Amino acid sequence: MRKIIIFQLLLLVALSVSLEAAQKVETQDKNNDSKPDMWIYFENERPAKIEGDRNYDGKLDLWIIYGQKGARTTQIDLNFDGRPDWYSYYQYNQRAKLEIDTDYDGNLDQINEYMDGKLVKMQKLNKDGKMETVFDVSSRYSSQKKHTEYYEADPKALGNSQALPEKQKPE
């Protein structure tokens, strides 16, 4: 029985060490006020997520989530209310899609689509509350469309933020 307990304790210690190594967090103080303003979460020695406080008010307003195969999602809180208003999706270091809530009501008002880093389609919310296409030249790029699908990162990744948890409740 004693051997079983010792084995379980050793297993528990080994698991906690491996979990700690799997998710390392690095902080940065961008404005030199001795408080962290950016948190970089690593998984397997690569950045998996970055969270930042761009206006140094103690609340997160920048989230960058790295996916697989060069995918990245950037979310920015433009009006500093704790909710992202700007969603930018990248694939292979080129923007594939941009979604913006321009009036900060929680609903998207503009969606832009990109191919090869160029804007090919823009949609805006009209007065009736429906998205209308402002322009669409994506058919010109249809032969180049391979490898342009974008990656949507796991949205629940923002919900389990470890940085400033007491500041993350919407006011």
Kinemage of the C-alpha trace (Angstrom):
@kinemage 1
@onewidth
@group {chain A} dominant
@subgroup {mainchain}
@vectorlist {calphas} color= white
{ca met a 1} P 0.000 0.000 0.000
{ca arg a 2} L 2.844 2.357 0.834
{ca lys a 3} L 4.398 1.764 -2.598
{ca ile a 4} L 1.112 2.656 -4.293
{ca ile a 5} L 0.863 5.955 -2.393
{ca ile a 6} L 4.476 6.853 -3.200
{ca phe a 7} L 3.894 5.997 -6.884
{ca gln a 8} L 0.760 8.181 -6.980
{ca leu a 9} L 2.604 11.092 -5.377
{ca leu a 10} L 5.458 10.795 -7.873
{ca leu a 11} L 2.970 10.630 -10.736
{ca leu a 12} L 1.176 13.728 -9.439
{ca val a 13} L 4.456 15.674 -9.181
{ca ala a 14} L 5.494 14.604 -12.697
{ca leu a 15} L 2.135 15.664 -14.154
{ca ser a 16} L 2.211 19.061 -12.457
{ca val a 17} L 5.753 19.707 -13.727
{ca ser a 18} L 4.782 18.737 -17.294
{ca leu a 19} L 1.666 20.959 -17.192
{ca glu a 20} L 3.734 23.860 -15.923
{ca ala a 21} L 6.207 23.368 -18.749
{ca ala a 22} L 3.396 23.123 -21.305
{ca gln a 23} L 1.912 26.529 -20.411
{ca lys a 24} L 4.498 29.144 -19.588
{ca val a 25} L 3.393 32.753 -19.113
{ca glu a 26} L 5.671 35.698 -19.759
{ca thr a 27} L 4.697 39.234 -18.770
{ca gln a 28} L 5.912 42.558 -20.113
{ca asp a 29} L 5.678 46.077 -18.691
{ca lys a 30} L 5.343 48.355 -21.724
{ca asn a 31} L 5.001 51.691 -19.887
{ca asn a 32} L 7.542 51.016 -17.091
{ca asp a 33} L 5.069 51.447 -14.225
{ca ser a 34} L 6.099 48.122 -12.607
{ca lys a 35} L 2.740 46.533 -13.579
{ca pro a 36} L 2.428 43.992 -16.400
{ca asp a 37} L 0.631 45.254 -19.507
{ca met a 38} L 1.092 42.214 -21.738
{ca trp a 39} L 0.818 38.496 -21.073
{ca ile a 40} L 2.264 35.977 -23.508
{ca tyr a 41} L 1.106 32.379 -23.039
{ca phe a 42} L 3.359 29.687 -24.447
{ca glu a 43} L 2.526 26.101 -25.320
{ca asn a 44} L 5.398 23.834 -26.321
{ca glu a 45} L 7.747 26.850 -26.322
{ca arg a 46} L 5.651 28.727 -28.920
{ca pro a 47} L 3.303 31.650 -28.293
{ca ala a 48} L -0.287 30.413 -28.143
{ca lys a 49} L -2.030 33.578 -26.947
{ca ile a 50} L -1.174 37.189 -26.156
{ca glu a 51} L -3.315 39.434 -23.996
{ca gly a 52} L -2.608 43.122 -23.560
{ca asp a 53} L -3.684 46.341 -21.914
{ca arg a 54} L -3.032 48.953 -24.607
{ca asn a 55} L -4.190 52.032 -22.669
{ca tyr a 56} L -2.740 50.939 -19.284
{ca asp a 57} L -6.048 51.124 -17.391
{ca gly a 58} L -5.724 47.641 -15.874
{ca lys a 59} L -8.255 46.016 -18.258
{ca leu a 60} L -7.496 43.753 -21.191
{ca asp a 61} L -8.238 45.256 -24.602
{ca leu a 62} L -6.067 43.190 -26.954
{ca trp a 63} L -6.166 39.451 -27.617
{ca ile a 64} L -4.055 37.598 -30.167
{ca ile a 65} L -4.689 33.872 -30.535
{ca tyr a 66} L -2.362 31.741 -32.617
{ca gly a 67} L -3.738 28.734 -34.456
{ca gln a 68} L -2.157 26.114 -36.646
{ca lys a 69} L -0.458 26.558 -40.010
{ca gly a 70} L 0.130 30.316 -39.741
{ca ala a 71} L -3.366 31.184 -38.529
{ca arg a 72} L -3.850 34.068 -36.126
{ca thr a 73} L -6.852 35.923 -34.756
{ca thr a 74} L -6.485 39.434 -33.379
{ca gln a 75} L -9.283 40.967 -31.329
{ca ile a 76} L -9.148 44.591 -30.178
{ca asp a 77} L -11.405 46.544 -27.839
{ca leu a 78} L -11.489 49.929 -29.583
{ca asn a 79} L -13.613 51.795 -27.024
{ca phe a 80} L -12.096 50.130 -23.916
{ca asp a 81} L -15.367 48.676 -22.570
{ca gly a 82} L -13.950 45.161 -22.091
{ca arg a 83} L -15.476 43.663 -25.264
{ca pro a 84} L -13.671 43.238 -28.586
{ca asp a 85} L -14.949 45.455 -31.414
{ca trp a 86} L -12.378 44.529 -34.074
{ca tyr a 87} L -11.809 40.931 -35.221
{ca ser a 88} L -9.020 40.344 -37.689
{ca tyr a 89} L -8.281 36.862 -39.060
{ca tyr a 90} L -4.916 36.052 -40.611
{ca gln a 91} L -3.720 33.082 -42.611
{ca tyr a 92} L -0.048 32.718 -43.560
{ca asn a 93} L 0.683 36.258 -42.250
{ca gln a 94} L -1.912 37.864 -44.514
{ca arg a 95} L -5.248 39.219 -43.410
{ca ala a 96} L -8.089 37.038 -44.678
{ca lys a 97} L -11.048 38.714 -42.980
{ca leu a 98} L -11.820 41.773 -40.866
{ca glu a 99} L -15.008 42.272 -38.854
{ca ile a 100} L -15.765 45.560 -37.095
{ca asp a 101} L -18.428 46.803 -34.687
{ca thr a 102} L -18.171 50.504 -35.556
{ca asp a 103} L -20.942 51.755 -33.248
{ca tyr a 104} L -19.993 49.532 -30.261
{ca asp a 105} L -23.451 47.980 -29.860
{ca gly a 106} L -22.152 44.386 -29.869
{ca asn a 107} L -23.185 43.700 -33.487
{ca leu a 108} L -20.886 43.660 -36.499
{ca asp a 109} L -21.360 46.618 -38.826
{ca gln a 110} L -18.687 45.920 -41.421
{ca ile a 111} L -17.096 42.767 -42.839
{ca asn a 112} L -14.123 42.901 -45.192
{ca glu a 113} L -12.695 39.896 -47.008
{ca tyr a 114} L -9.151 39.736 -48.362
{ca met a 115} L -7.230 37.597 -50.835
{ca asp a 116} L -3.462 37.774 -51.136
{ca gly a 117} L -3.521 40.709 -48.705
{ca lys a 118} L -5.871 42.778 -50.900
{ca leu a 119} L -9.394 43.835 -50.023
{ca val a 120} L -11.755 42.025 -52.410
{ca lys a 121} L -15.142 42.325 -50.725
{ca met a 122} L -16.718 44.799 -48.322
{ca gln a 123} L -20.083 44.527 -46.638
{ca lys a 124} L -21.668 47.146 -44.385
{ca leu a 125} L -24.780 47.158 -42.263
{ca asn a 126} L -27.506 49.221 -43.917
{ca lys a 127} L -30.223 51.277 -42.194
{ca asp a 128} L -32.554 48.255 -42.232
{ca gly a 129} L -30.076 46.243 -40.165
{ca lys a 130} L -29.013 43.968 -43.028
{ca met a 131} L -25.546 43.513 -44.476
{ca glu a 132} L -25.259 44.920 -47.971
{ca thr a 133} L -22.322 44.433 -50.295
{ca val a 134} L -20.522 47.702 -51.028
{ca phe a 135} L -18.223 46.048 -53.557
{ca asp a 136} L -17.131 42.533 -54.473
{ca val a 137} L -14.224 41.776 -56.796
{ca ser a 138} L -13.561 38.327 -55.323
{ca ser a 139} L -14.549 36.600 -58.588
{ca arg a 140} L -11.407 38.067 -60.171
{ca tyr a 141} L -9.395 36.098 -57.639
{ca ser a 142} L -11.285 32.806 -57.845
{ca ser a 143} L -8.395 31.044 -59.612
{ca gln a 144} L -6.074 32.122 -56.781
{ca lys a 145} L -8.464 31.112 -54.034
{ca lys a 146} L -6.545 28.026 -52.888
{ca his a 147} L -5.039 28.252 -49.403
{ca thr a 148} L -7.013 31.386 -48.445
{ca glu a 149} L -9.427 29.886 -45.935
{ca tyr a 150} L -9.130 31.578 -42.567
{ca tyr a 151} L -8.921 30.021 -39.155
{ca glu a 152} L -11.314 30.981 -36.411
{ca ala a 153} L -9.622 30.460 -33.074
{ca asp a 154} L -11.414 28.913 -30.147
{ca pro a 155} L -13.625 31.723 -28.727
{ca lys a 156} L -13.661 30.119 -25.283
{ca ala a 157} L -9.934 30.799 -25.079
{ca leu a 158} L -10.783 34.386 -24.082
{ca gly a 159} L -13.103 33.192 -21.352
{ca asn a 160} L -10.352 31.429 -19.407
{ca ser a 161} L -7.935 34.342 -19.259
{ca gln a 162} L -5.651 34.212 -16.256
{ca ala a 163} L -4.561 37.828 -16.523
{ca leu a 164} L -6.455 40.371 -14.407
{ca pro a 165} L -9.494 38.107 -13.786
{ca glu a 166} L -11.082 40.598 -11.377
{ca lys a 167} L -10.993 43.324 -14.051
{ca gln a 168} L -12.674 41.280 -16.789
{ca lys a 169} L -16.269 41.588 -15.684
{ca pro a 170} L -18.164 44.013 -17.996
{ca glu a 171} L -19.265 47.148 -16.183
